[in-house]
Amino acid sequence: MIELIAVTILILVVIPALIYGIAFVLNILFNNRNQQK
């Protein structure tokens, strides 16, 4: 049960972190493209 809880917490933390990280990188890339124009 403890392992299942640990995995659940890990998933709940890692997935949003990955989504936020990807969105943050894409935001920087789009800002750089807009600034070049």
ABEGO torsion letter per residue (X at the ends): XAAAAAAAAAAAAAAAAAAAAAAAAAAAAAAAAAAAX
